[in-house]
Each structure stands twice: as structure tokens, then as C-alpha cells.
Amino acid sequence: MHTKKESGVDSPEEARAAFLDKIANRIEERFEEFAKLESEDCGKPISTARMIDIDCAVQNFRFFAGALRHEETSCHTISNTVVSYTLRRPVRIAGLITPGNLRMFVFHH
């Protein structure tokens, strides 16, 4: 179990971003191990686990770390009747139930 400080809750944006980068680094360090486990766990080819699940996980953790470092609230017009409003304000850690064959892929999205 992670403490509040380790999980990044209620910490400055840079600390949370650094935490996400640390996760990406750890996945990269054990890339083949994660790919093998994901392949075995989900019954998919290891090449798929490498190229899609594990590689995307690393990229997404880095993307969201960058998003934390460049935080902004914005409003975008999507059509004449739709406006997208993004308010970037962390609330807390959330749980997630995922499909059995997409665990790693869904985890990082």
C-alpha cells in the first residue's frame, strides 16, 4: 500500500509528474518482463503486448506527466452546439475494473 505522499495525492504538480515518470521508467526497465506477463495473462502474442500494451503504457505515463507540468484549464468549441471544457484539478486516486484481455492497456488510459 502506498502512502499519500508516495501516490502523489495532494502534492504539487511537479511531484505528481515525477511520480508518473518514475512509473514509466520502471516499466521501461522491466519492459520484457511486463510484455511476457501481459502476454501470458491475457493470452495474446508477446509482439502485441510489446508494441501495444507495454509501449503505450510507457508513452501514456510520460504524456500525462507532461500534461501535469503544463496544466491549464481550457474551453474548445467542437461544433455549433457542443463546447468541451477541461478543468484540470486532481481529485484523488480511483479504482478501475478492466476487461480480462486488456488490463495493461486500459490501466494506463
Biopython code that builds the backbone (N, CA, C, O; Angstrom):
import numpy as np
from Bio.PDB.StructureBuilder import StructureBuilder

atoms = [
    (1, "MET", "N", (0.843, -1.177, 0.000)),
    (1, "MET", "CA", (0.000, 0.000, 0.000)),
    (1, "MET", "C", (0.888, 1.240, 0.000)),
    (1, "MET", "O", (1.882, 1.307, 0.724)),
    (2, "HIS", "N", (0.522, 2.205, -0.810)),
    (2, "HIS", "CA", (1.285, 3.438, -0.900)),
    (2, "HIS", "C", (0.761, 4.457, 0.102)),
    (2, "HIS", "O", (-0.431, 4.522, 0.405)),
    (3, "THR", "N", (1.687, 5.233, 0.593)),
    (3, "THR", "CA", (1.269, 6.328, 1.463)),
    (3, "THR", "C", (0.751, 7.464, 0.602)),
    (3, "THR", "O", (0.935, 7.459, -0.615)),
    (4, "LYS", "N", (0.116, 8.422, 1.217)),
    (4, "LYS", "CA", (-0.408, 9.572, 0.496)),
    (4, "LYS", "C", (0.710, 10.267, -0.285)),
    (4, "LYS", "O", (0.523, 10.648, -1.441)),
    (5, "LYS", "N", (1.863, 10.427, 0.347)),
    (5, "LYS", "CA", (2.983, 11.103, -0.301)),
    (5, "LYS", "C", (3.478, 10.310, -1.511)),
    (5, "LYS", "O", (3.741, 10.903, -2.557)),
    (6, "GLU", "N", (3.613, 8.983, -1.395)),
    (6, "GLU", "CA", (4.106, 8.158, -2.490)),
    (6, "GLU", "C", (3.151, 8.151, -3.673)),
    (6, "GLU", "O", (3.597, 8.097, -4.819)),
    (7, "SER", "N", (1.861, 8.204, -3.427)),
    (7, "SER", "CA", (0.882, 8.117, -4.501)),
    (7, "SER", "C", (0.705, 9.428, -5.242)),
    (7, "SER", "O", (0.119, 9.439, -6.325)),
    (8, "GLY", "N", (1.187, 10.520, -4.704)),
    (8, "GLY", "CA", (1.092, 11.799, -5.377)),
    (8, "GLY", "C", (-0.167, 12.579, -5.059)),
    (8, "GLY", "O", (-0.377, 13.656, -5.617)),
    (9, "VAL", "N", (-1.005, 12.066, -4.180)),
    (9, "VAL", "CA", (-2.232, 12.775, -3.834)),
    (9, "VAL", "C", (-1.890, 13.991, -2.993)),
    (9, "VAL", "O", (-1.067, 13.917, -2.080)),
    (10, "ASP", "N", (-2.526, 15.108, -3.306)),
    (10, "ASP", "CA", (-2.345, 16.365, -2.580)),
    (10, "ASP", "C", (-0.907, 16.883, -2.627)),
    (10, "ASP", "O", (-0.502, 17.624, -1.731)),
    (11, "SER", "N", (-0.141, 16.522, -3.626)),
    (11, "SER", "CA", (1.216, 17.034, -3.770)),
    (11, "SER", "C", (1.254, 18.011, -4.937)),
    (11, "SER", "O", (0.336, 18.032, -5.756)),
    (12, "PRO", "N", (2.290, 18.809, -5.020)),
    (12, "PRO", "CA", (2.403, 19.755, -6.140)),
    (12, "PRO", "C", (2.447, 19.013, -7.476)),
    (12, "PRO", "O", (2.792, 17.833, -7.532)),
    (13, "GLU", "N", (2.098, 19.709, -8.530)),
    (13, "GLU", "CA", (2.032, 19.093, -9.856)),
    (13, "GLU", "C", (3.344, 18.435, -10.254)),
    (13, "GLU", "O", (3.346, 17.334, -10.805)),
    (14, "GLU", "N", (4.443, 19.095, -9.983)),
    (14, "GLU", "CA", (5.739, 18.530, -10.374)),
    (14, "GLU", "C", (6.007, 17.210, -9.657)),
    (14, "GLU", "O", (6.571, 16.291, -10.252)),
    (15, "ALA", "N", (5.618, 17.105, -8.411)),
    (15, "ALA", "CA", (5.821, 15.859, -7.674)),
    (15, "ALA", "C", (4.980, 14.735, -8.277)),
    (15, "ALA", "O", (5.445, 13.601, -8.392)),
    (16, "ARG", "N", (3.752, 15.048, -8.659)),
    (16, "ARG", "CA", (2.899, 14.029, -9.286)),
    (16, "ARG", "C", (3.455, 13.645, -10.652)),
    (16, "ARG", "O", (3.446, 12.470, -11.018)),
    (17, "ALA", "N", (3.938, 14.627, -11.406)),
    (17, "ALA", "CA", (4.524, 14.350, -12.712)),
    (17, "ALA", "C", (5.767, 13.467, -12.561)),
    (17, "ALA", "O", (5.962, 12.528, -13.333)),
    (18, "ALA", "N", (6.590, 13.765, -11.583)),
    (18, "ALA", "CA", (7.787, 12.957, -11.332)),
    (18, "ALA", "C", (7.413, 11.525, -10.959)),
    (18, "ALA", "O", (8.105, 10.579, -11.335)),
    (19, "PHE", "N", (6.325, 11.372, -10.223)),
    (19, "PHE", "CA", (5.851, 10.044, -9.838)),
    (19, "PHE", "C", (5.426, 9.253, -11.083)),
    (19, "PHE", "O", (5.735, 8.067, -11.197)),
    (20, "LEU", "N", (4.719, 9.904, -12.011)),
    (20, "LEU", "CA", (4.306, 9.233, -13.249)),
    (20, "LEU", "C", (5.523, 8.886, -14.111)),
    (20, "LEU", "O", (5.566, 7.814, -14.715)),
    (21, "ASP", "N", (6.511, 9.782, -14.171)),
    (21, "ASP", "CA", (7.748, 9.478, -14.899)),
    (21, "ASP", "C", (8.468, 8.286, -14.279)),
    (21, "ASP", "O", (9.036, 7.456, -14.989)),
    (22, "LYS", "N", (8.442, 8.207, -12.968)),
    (22, "LYS", "CA", (9.079, 7.090, -12.265)),
    (22, "LYS", "C", (8.403, 5.766, -12.634)),
    (22, "LYS", "O", (9.078, 4.755, -12.829)),
    (23, "ILE", "N", (7.081, 5.774, -12.729)),
    (23, "ILE", "CA", (6.358, 4.567, -13.151)),
    (23, "ILE", "C", (6.790, 4.183, -14.565)),
    (23, "ILE", "O", (7.073, 3.015, -14.829)),
    (24, "ALA", "N", (6.844, 5.164, -15.482)),
    (24, "ALA", "CA", (7.273, 4.895, -16.858)),
    (24, "ALA", "C", (8.689, 4.324, -16.883)),
    (24, "ALA", "O", (8.963, 3.383, -17.628)),
    (25, "ASN", "N", (9.577, 4.877, -16.086)),
    (25, "ASN", "CA", (10.959, 4.381, -16.023)),
    (25, "ASN", "C", (11.005, 2.935, -15.552)),
    (25, "ASN", "O", (11.743, 2.122, -16.108)),
    (26, "ARG", "N", (10.230, 2.616, -14.543)),
    (26, "ARG", "CA", (10.229, 1.251, -14.003)),
    (26, "ARG", "C", (9.669, 0.260, -15.017)),
    (26, "ARG", "O", (10.164, -0.861, -15.130)),
    (27, "ILE", "N", (8.640, 0.668, -15.750)),
    (27, "ILE", "CA", (8.097, -0.206, -16.791)),
    (27, "ILE", "C", (9.152, -0.433, -17.869)),
    (27, "ILE", "O", (9.343, -1.561, -18.323)),
    (28, "GLU", "N", (9.841, 0.637, -18.282)),
    (28, "GLU", "CA", (10.897, 0.507, -19.297)),
    (28, "GLU", "C", (12.021, -0.408, -18.826)),
    (28, "GLU", "O", (12.523, -1.225, -19.598)),
    (29, "GLU", "N", (12.416, -0.275, -17.569)),
    (29, "GLU", "CA", (13.498, -1.101, -17.024)),
    (29, "GLU", "C", (13.151, -2.582, -17.066)),
    (29, "GLU", "O", (14.034, -3.429, -17.204)),
    (30, "ARG", "N", (11.866, -2.892, -16.948)),
    (30, "ARG", "CA", (11.423, -4.294, -16.911)),
    (30, "ARG", "C", (10.482, -4.588, -18.081)),
    (30, "ARG", "O", (9.546, -5.379, -17.960)),
    (31, "PHE", "N", (10.752, -3.933, -19.217)),
    (31, "PHE", "CA", (9.889, -3.987, -20.388)),
    (31, "PHE", "C", (9.565, -5.420, -20.804)),
    (31, "PHE", "O", (8.395, -5.775, -20.946)),
    (32, "GLU", "N", (10.585, -6.236, -20.998)),
    (32, "GLU", "CA", (10.362, -7.615, -21.462)),
    (32, "GLU", "C", (9.588, -8.440, -20.438)),
    (32, "GLU", "O", (8.754, -9.270, -20.800)),
    (33, "GLU", "N", (9.864, -8.209, -19.178)),
    (33, "GLU", "CA", (9.135, -8.929, -18.123)),
    (33, "GLU", "C", (7.649, -8.567, -18.162)),
    (33, "GLU", "O", (6.790, -9.445, -18.080)),
    (34, "PHE", "N", (7.351, -7.276, -18.288)),
    (34, "PHE", "CA", (5.955, -6.850, -18.384)),
    (34, "PHE", "C", (5.294, -7.425, -19.629)),
    (34, "PHE", "O", (4.154, -7.886, -19.570)),
    (35, "ALA", "N", (6.006, -7.401, -20.764)),
    (35, "ALA", "CA", (5.447, -7.924, -22.017)),
    (35, "ALA", "C", (5.132, -9.411, -21.886)),
    (35, "ALA", "O", (4.076, -9.870, -22.319)),
    (36, "LYS", "N", (6.050, -10.153, -21.291)),
    (36, "LYS", "CA", (5.838, -11.591, -21.117)),
    (36, "LYS", "C", (4.643, -11.861, -20.204)),
    (36, "LYS", "O", (3.798, -12.704, -20.506)),
    (37, "LEU", "N", (4.583, -11.146, -19.097)),
    (37, "LEU", "CA", (3.471, -11.332, -18.160)),
    (37, "LEU", "C", (2.137, -10.940, -18.787)),
    (37, "LEU", "O", (1.138, -11.637, -18.603)),
    (38, "GLU", "N", (2.112, -9.835, -19.523)),
    (38, "GLU", "CA", (0.885, -9.392, -20.178)),
    (38, "GLU", "C", (0.448, -10.404, -21.229)),
    (38, "GLU", "O", (-0.741, -10.692, -21.363)),
    (39, "SER", "N", (1.401, -10.938, -21.966)),
    (39, "SER", "CA", (1.113, -11.944, -22.984)),
    (39, "SER", "C", (0.524, -13.207, -22.358)),
    (39, "SER", "O", (-0.485, -13.732, -22.829)),
    (40, "GLU", "N", (1.157, -13.678, -21.307)),
    (40, "GLU", "CA", (0.685, -14.896, -20.632)),
    (40, "GLU", "C", (-0.653, -14.668, -19.945)),
    (40, "GLU", "O", (-1.544, -15.515, -20.016)),
    (41, "ASP", "N", (-0.793, -13.542, -19.290)),
    (41, "ASP", "CA", (-2.005, -13.254, -18.520)),
    (41, "ASP", "C", (-3.222, -13.096, -19.416)),
    (41, "ASP", "O", (-4.318, -13.537, -19.069)),
    (42, "CYS", "N", (-3.026, -12.459, -20.584)),
    (42, "CYS", "CA", (-4.162, -12.143, -21.463)),
    (42, "CYS", "C", (-4.287, -13.072, -22.656)),
    (42, "CYS", "O", (-5.247, -12.975, -23.420)),
    (43, "GLY", "N", (-3.320, -13.977, -22.827)),
    (43, "GLY", "CA", (-3.388, -14.914, -23.938)),
    (43, "GLY", "C", (-3.224, -14.255, -25.295)),
    (43, "GLY", "O", (-3.886, -14.639, -26.259)),
    (44, "LYS", "N", (-2.351, -13.272, -25.373)),
    (44, "LYS", "CA", (-2.113, -12.584, -26.638)),
    (44, "LYS", "C", (-0.659, -12.777, -27.033)),
    (44, "LYS", "O", (0.173, -13.088, -26.180)),
    (45, "PRO", "N", (-0.336, -12.599, -28.312)),
    (45, "PRO", "CA", (1.061, -12.726, -28.737)),
    (45, "PRO", "C", (1.946, -11.718, -28.008)),
    (45, "PRO", "O", (1.527, -10.594, -27.732)),
    (46, "ILE", "N", (3.152, -12.128, -27.707)),
    (46, "ILE", "CA", (4.061, -11.237, -26.987)),
    (46, "ILE", "C", (4.375, -9.997, -27.830)),
    (46, "ILE", "O", (4.617, -8.924, -27.278)),
    (47, "SER", "N", (4.374, -10.133, -29.156)),
    (47, "SER", "CA", (4.630, -8.958, -30.003)),
    (47, "SER", "C", (3.543, -7.907, -29.812)),
    (47, "SER", "O", (3.832, -6.711, -29.831)),
    (48, "THR", "N", (2.311, -8.333, -29.630)),
    (48, "THR", "CA", (1.209, -7.399, -29.380)),
    (48, "THR", "C", (1.378, -6.734, -28.021)),
    (48, "THR", "O", (1.186, -5.526, -27.881)),
    (49, "ALA", "N", (1.735, -7.527, -27.031)),
    (49, "ALA", "CA", (1.957, -6.970, -25.694)),
    (49, "ALA", "C", (3.077, -5.936, -25.727)),
    (49, "ALA", "O", (2.982, -4.893, -25.080)),
    (50, "ARG", "N", (4.141, -6.223, -26.480)),
    (50, "ARG", "CA", (5.270, -5.279, -26.576)),
    (50, "ARG", "C", (4.862, -3.992, -27.280)),
    (50, "ARG", "O", (5.046, -2.894, -26.755)),
    (51, "MET", "N", (4.301, -4.149, -28.487)),
    (51, "MET", "CA", (4.045, -2.987, -29.352)),
    (51, "MET", "C", (2.858, -2.145, -28.904)),
    (51, "MET", "O", (2.863, -0.925, -29.071)),
    (52, "ILE", "N", (1.857, -2.777, -28.343)),
    (52, "ILE", "CA", (0.655, -2.032, -27.992)),
    (52, "ILE", "C", (0.581, -1.771, -26.495)),
    (52, "ILE", "O", (0.617, -0.619, -26.061)),
    (53, "ASP", "N", (0.479, -2.814, -25.720)),
    (53, "ASP", "CA", (0.197, -2.647, -24.297)),
    (53, "ASP", "C", (1.329, -1.975, -23.528)),
    (53, "ASP", "O", (1.115, -0.941, -22.896)),
    (54, "ILE", "N", (2.510, -2.539, -23.573)),
    (54, "ILE", "CA", (3.598, -2.047, -22.729)),
    (54, "ILE", "C", (4.180, -0.748, -23.277)),
    (54, "ILE", "O", (4.415, 0.192, -22.518)),
    (55, "ASP", "N", (4.412, -0.688, -24.579)),
    (55, "ASP", "CA", (4.944, 0.540, -25.168)),
    (55, "ASP", "C", (3.983, 1.712, -24.956)),
    (55, "ASP", "O", (4.408, 2.811, -24.598)),
    (56, "CYS", "N", (2.689, 1.476, -25.178)),
    (56, "CYS", "CA", (1.698, 2.543, -24.967)),
    (56, "CYS", "C", (1.612, 2.948, -23.501)),
    (56, "CYS", "O", (1.380, 4.116, -23.190)),
    (57, "ALA", "N", (1.797, 1.991, -22.604)),
    (57, "ALA", "CA", (1.760, 2.319, -21.175)),
    (57, "ALA", "C", (2.862, 3.320, -20.841)),
    (57, "ALA", "O", (2.619, 4.321, -20.168)),
    (58, "VAL", "N", (4.071, 3.041, -21.314)),
    (58, "VAL", "CA", (5.192, 3.955, -21.063)),
    (58, "VAL", "C", (4.895, 5.333, -21.653)),
    (58, "VAL", "O", (5.072, 6.353, -20.985)),
    (59, "GLN", "N", (4.442, 5.357, -22.907)),
    (59, "GLN", "CA", (4.153, 6.631, -23.564)),
    (59, "GLN", "C", (3.055, 7.414, -22.844)),
    (59, "GLN", "O", (3.150, 8.632, -22.693)),
    (60, "ASN", "N", (2.023, 6.714, -22.406)),
    (60, "ASN", "CA", (0.920, 7.406, -21.737)),
    (60, "ASN", "C", (1.312, 7.958, -20.378)),
    (60, "ASN", "O", (0.897, 9.061, -20.022)),
    (61, "PHE", "N", (2.104, 7.213, -19.609)),
    (61, "PHE", "CA", (2.557, 7.750, -18.328)),
    (61, "PHE", "C", (3.395, 9.012, -18.553)),
    (61, "PHE", "O", (3.273, 9.979, -17.801)),
    (62, "ARG", "N", (4.244, 9.004, -19.584)),
    (62, "ARG", "CA", (5.054, 10.188, -19.894)),
    (62, "ARG", "C", (4.163, 11.343, -20.391)),
    (62, "ARG", "O", (4.389, 12.498, -20.030)),
    (63, "PHE", "N", (3.164, 11.032, -21.209)),
    (63, "PHE", "CA", (2.248, 12.057, -21.688)),
    (63, "PHE", "C", (1.544, 12.754, -20.526)),
    (63, "PHE", "O", (1.492, 13.983, -20.468)),
    (64, "PHE", "N", (1.006, 11.962, -19.606)),
    (64, "PHE", "CA", (0.269, 12.557, -18.500)),
    (64, "PHE", "C", (1.183, 13.275, -17.515)),
    (64, "PHE", "O", (0.753, 14.220, -16.854)),
    (65, "ALA", "N", (2.429, 12.843, -17.406)),
    (65, "ALA", "CA", (3.399, 13.595, -16.608)),
    (65, "ALA", "C", (3.615, 14.963, -17.230)),
    (65, "ALA", "O", (3.664, 15.972, -16.526)),
    (66, "GLY", "N", (3.743, 14.998, -18.550)),
    (66, "GLY", "CA", (3.901, 16.272, -19.247)),
    (66, "GLY", "C", (2.669, 17.150, -19.119)),
    (66, "GLY", "O", (2.775, 18.367, -18.974)),
    (67, "ALA", "N", (1.503, 16.527, -19.174)),
    (67, "ALA", "CA", (0.259, 17.289, -19.026)),
    (67, "ALA", "C", (0.190, 17.957, -17.652)),
    (67, "ALA", "O", (-0.300, 19.079, -17.528)),
    (68, "LEU", "N", (0.678, 17.273, -16.633)),
    (68, "LEU", "CA", (0.704, 17.875, -15.297)),
    (68, "LEU", "C", (1.638, 19.075, -15.247)),
    (68, "LEU", "O", (1.370, 20.056, -14.554)),
    (69, "ARG", "N", (2.722, 18.988, -15.978)),
    (69, "ARG", "CA", (3.691, 20.077, -15.976)),
    (69, "ARG", "C", (3.199, 21.287, -16.769)),
    (69, "ARG", "O", (3.692, 22.398, -16.574)),
    (70, "HIS", "N", (2.245, 21.079, -17.646)),
    (70, "HIS", "CA", (1.717, 22.147, -18.490)),
    (70, "HIS", "C", (0.222, 22.288, -18.266)),
    (70, "HIS", "O", (-0.562, 22.353, -19.213)),
    (71, "GLU", "N", (-0.149, 22.332, -17.030)),
    (71, "GLU", "CA", (-1.550, 22.361, -16.649)),
    (71, "GLU", "C", (-2.230, 23.650, -17.093)),
    (71, "GLU", "O", (-1.696, 24.745, -16.919)),
    (72, "GLU", "N", (-3.395, 23.499, -17.659)),
    (72, "GLU", "CA", (-4.209, 24.658, -17.996)),
    (72, "GLU", "C", (-5.674, 24.232, -18.062)),
    (72, "GLU", "O", (-5.987, 23.075, -18.343)),
    (73, "THR", "N", (-6.537, 25.159, -17.804)),
    (73, "THR", "CA", (-7.958, 24.944, -17.974)),
    (73, "THR", "C", (-8.321, 25.549, -19.316)),
    (73, "THR", "O", (-7.884, 26.654, -19.636)),
    (74, "SER", "N", (-9.116, 24.839, -20.106)),
    (74, "SER", "CA", (-9.412, 25.349, -21.433)),
    (74, "SER", "C", (-10.838, 25.041, -21.856)),
    (74, "SER", "O", (-11.513, 24.186, -21.283)),
    (75, "CYS", "N", (-11.274, 25.768, -22.879)),
    (75, "CYS", "CA", (-12.600, 25.606, -23.444)),
    (75, "CYS", "C", (-12.437, 25.576, -24.959)),
    (75, "CYS", "O", (-11.824, 26.476, -25.534)),
    (76, "HIS", "N", (-12.984, 24.542, -25.612)),
    (76, "HIS", "CA", (-12.857, 24.388, -27.058)),
    (76, "HIS", "C", (-14.232, 24.182, -27.678)),
    (76, "HIS", "O", (-15.026, 23.380, -27.186)),
    (77, "THR", "N", (-14.509, 24.892, -28.736)),
    (77, "THR", "CA", (-15.750, 24.692, -29.476)),
    (77, "THR", "C", (-15.574, 23.497, -30.396)),
    (77, "THR", "O", (-14.679, 23.477, -31.241)),
    (78, "ILE", "N", (-16.429, 22.505, -30.226)),
    (78, "ILE", "CA", (-16.358, 21.298, -31.042)),
    (78, "ILE", "C", (-17.303, 21.416, -32.243)),
    (78, "ILE", "O", (-16.968, 20.980, -33.345)),
    (79, "SER", "N", (-18.456, 21.994, -32.031)),
    (79, "SER", "CA", (-19.422, 22.233, -33.106)),
    (79, "SER", "C", (-20.261, 23.447, -32.713)),
    (79, "SER", "O", (-19.982, 24.103, -31.709)),
    (80, "ASN", "N", (-21.283, 23.739, -33.501)),
    (80, "ASN", "CA", (-22.153, 24.878, -33.185)),
    (80, "ASN", "C", (-22.912, 24.693, -31.877)),
    (80, "ASN", "O", (-23.354, 25.666, -31.265)),
    (81, "THR", "N", (-23.060, 23.446, -31.454)),
    (81, "THR", "CA", (-23.855, 23.184, -30.251)),
    (81, "THR", "C", (-23.082, 22.524, -29.122)),
    (81, "THR", "O", (-23.633, 22.289, -28.047)),
    (82, "VAL", "N", (-21.799, 22.220, -29.358)),
    (82, "VAL", "CA", (-21.027, 21.492, -28.341)),
    (82, "VAL", "C", (-19.753, 22.248, -27.988)),
    (82, "VAL", "O", (-19.000, 22.673, -28.864)),
    (83, "VAL", "N", (-19.531, 22.405, -26.698)),
    (83, "VAL", "CA", (-18.312, 23.015, -26.190)),
    (83, "VAL", "C", (-17.668, 22.032, -25.224)),
    (83, "VAL", "O", (-18.333, 21.475, -24.351)),
    (84, "SER", "N", (-16.373, 21.827, -25.388)),
    (84, "SER", "CA", (-15.625, 20.953, -24.485)),
    (84, "SER", "C", (-14.881, 21.821, -23.481)),
    (84, "SER", "O", (-14.107, 22.700, -23.861)),
    (85, "TYR", "N", (-15.117, 21.574, -22.217)),
    (85, "TYR", "CA", (-14.473, 22.342, -21.154)),
    (85, "TYR", "C", (-13.627, 21.390, -20.325)),
    (85, "TYR", "O", (-14.130, 20.385, -19.824)),
    (86, "THR", "N", (-12.370, 21.695, -20.180)),
    (86, "THR", "CA", (-11.460, 20.859, -19.408)),
    (86, "THR", "C", (-10.978, 21.631, -18.199)),
    (86, "THR", "O", (-10.372, 22.694, -18.324)),
    (87, "LEU", "N", (-11.251, 21.092, -17.042)),
    (87, "LEU", "CA", (-10.768, 21.665, -15.794)),
    (87, "LEU", "C", (-9.806, 20.651, -15.202)),
    (87, "LEU", "O", (-10.215, 19.561, -14.800)),
    (88, "ARG", "N", (-8.549, 20.999, -15.149)),
    (88, "ARG", "CA", (-7.529, 20.069, -14.658)),
    (88, "ARG", "C", (-7.296, 20.318, -13.174)),
    (88, "ARG", "O", (-6.571, 21.225, -12.766)),
    (89, "ARG", "N", (-7.944, 19.474, -12.397)),
    (89, "ARG", "CA", (-7.813, 19.580, -10.956)),
    (89, "ARG", "C", (-7.894, 18.167, -10.386)),
    (89, "ARG", "O", (-8.959, 17.551, -10.429)),
    (90, "PRO", "N", (-6.793, 17.639, -9.853)),
    (90, "PRO", "CA", (-6.824, 16.277, -9.315)),
    (90, "PRO", "C", (-7.786, 16.170, -8.142)),
    (90, "PRO", "O", (-7.909, 17.079, -7.322)),
    (91, "VAL", "N", (-8.449, 15.051, -8.091)),
    (91, "VAL", "CA", (-9.395, 14.822, -7.006)),
    (91, "VAL", "C", (-8.797, 13.808, -6.036)),
    (91, "VAL", "O", (-8.547, 14.121, -4.872)),
    (92, "ARG", "N", (-8.574, 12.607, -6.521)),
    (92, "ARG", "CA", (-7.961, 11.545, -5.717)),
    (92, "ARG", "C", (-7.713, 10.334, -6.595)),
    (92, "ARG", "O", (-8.062, 10.348, -7.775)),
    (93, "ILE", "N", (-7.134, 9.317, -6.058)),
    (93, "ILE", "CA", (-6.887, 8.079, -6.792)),
    (93, "ILE", "C", (-8.208, 7.335, -6.944)),
    (93, "ILE", "O", (-9.027, 7.315, -6.025)),
    (94, "ALA", "N", (-8.411, 6.728, -8.100)),
    (94, "ALA", "CA", (-9.647, 5.990, -8.368)),
    (94, "ALA", "C", (-9.337, 4.542, -8.694)),
    (94, "ALA", "O", (-8.242, 4.226, -9.160)),
    (95, "GLY", "N", (-10.291, 3.668, -8.452)),
    (95, "GLY", "CA", (-10.173, 2.258, -8.811)),
    (95, "GLY", "C", (-10.691, 2.045, -10.219)),
    (95, "GLY", "O", (-11.370, 2.915, -10.764)),
    (96, "LEU", "N", (-10.385, 0.904, -10.817)),
    (96, "LEU", "CA", (-10.791, 0.630, -12.180)),
    (96, "LEU", "C", (-10.996, -0.859, -12.370)),
    (96, "LEU", "O", (-10.159, -1.660, -11.953)),
    (97, "ILE", "N", (-12.097, -1.238, -12.994)),
    (97, "ILE", "CA", (-12.342, -2.631, -13.376)),
    (97, "ILE", "C", (-12.092, -2.705, -14.875)),
    (97, "ILE", "O", (-12.648, -1.912, -15.635)),
    (98, "THR", "N", (-11.255, -3.657, -15.309)),
    (98, "THR", "CA", (-10.863, -3.727, -16.712)),
    (98, "THR", "C", (-11.243, -5.060, -17.335)),
    (98, "THR", "O", (-11.423, -6.046, -16.622)),
    (99, "PRO", "N", (-11.368, -5.102, -18.671)),
    (99, "PRO", "CA", (-11.589, -6.385, -19.348)),
    (99, "PRO", "C", (-10.378, -7.279, -19.151)),
    (99, "PRO", "O", (-9.256, -6.787, -19.032)),
    (100, "GLY", "N", (-10.588, -8.562, -19.117)),
    (100, "GLY", "CA", (-9.518, -9.518, -18.848)),
    (100, "GLY", "C", (-8.380, -9.518, -19.842)),
    (100, "GLY", "O", (-7.253, -9.852, -19.477)),
    (101, "ASN", "N", (-8.636, -9.152, -21.091)),
    (101, "ASN", "CA", (-7.569, -9.230, -22.082)),
    (101, "ASN", "C", (-6.939, -7.878, -22.405)),
    (101, "ASN", "O", (-6.130, -7.790, -23.329)),
    (102, "LEU", "N", (-7.285, -6.838, -21.679)),
    (102, "LEU", "CA", (-6.725, -5.510, -21.939)),
    (102, "LEU", "C", (-6.272, -4.819, -20.656)),
    (102, "LEU", "O", (-6.337, -3.593, -20.569)),
    (103, "ARG", "N", (-5.830, -5.553, -19.692)),
    (103, "ARG", "CA", (-5.518, -4.977, -18.384)),
    (103, "ARG", "C", (-4.502, -3.853, -18.448)),
    (103, "ARG", "O", (-4.778, -2.748, -17.981)),
    (104, "MET", "N", (-3.340, -4.110, -19.014)),
    (104, "MET", "CA", (-2.282, -3.098, -19.036)),
    (104, "MET", "C", (-2.677, -1.923, -19.924)),
    (104, "MET", "O", (-2.403, -0.770, -19.593)),
    (105, "PHE", "N", (-3.318, -2.215, -21.045)),
    (105, "PHE", "CA", (-3.715, -1.163, -21.976)),
    (105, "PHE", "C", (-4.726, -0.219, -21.330)),
    (105, "PHE", "O", (-4.603, 0.999, -21.456)),
    (106, "VAL", "N", (-5.704, -0.758, -20.654)),
    (106, "VAL", "CA", (-6.731, 0.077, -20.014)),
    (106, "VAL", "C", (-6.172, 0.757, -18.772)),
    (106, "VAL", "O", (-6.563, 1.882, -18.459)),
    (107, "PHE", "N", (-5.273, 0.101, -18.067)),
    (107, "PHE", "CA", (-4.704, 0.647, -16.833)),
    (107, "PHE", "C", (-4.101, 2.025, -17.040)),
    (107, "PHE", "O", (-4.301, 2.921, -16.219)),
    (108, "HIS", "N", (-3.372, 2.200, -18.116)),
    (108, "HIS", "CA", (-2.675, 3.462, -18.311)),
    (108, "HIS", "C", (-3.493, 4.502, -19.055)),
    (108, "HIS", "O", (-3.022, 5.623, -19.244)),
    (109, "HIS", "N", (-4.700, 4.168, -19.482)),
    (109, "HIS", "CA", (-5.537, 5.174, -20.161)),
    (109, "HIS", "C", (-6.348, 5.879, -19.160)),
    (109, "HIS", "O", (-7.125, 6.767, -19.510)),
]
sb = StructureBuilder()
sb.init_structure("model")
sb.init_model(0)
sb.init_chain("A")
sb.init_seg("    ")
for serial, (resi, resn, name, xyz) in enumerate(atoms, 1):
    if name == "N":
        sb.init_residue(resn, " ", resi, " ")
    sb.init_atom(name, np.array(xyz, "f"), 0.0, 1.0, " ", f" {name:<3s}", serial, name[0])
structure = sb.get_structure()
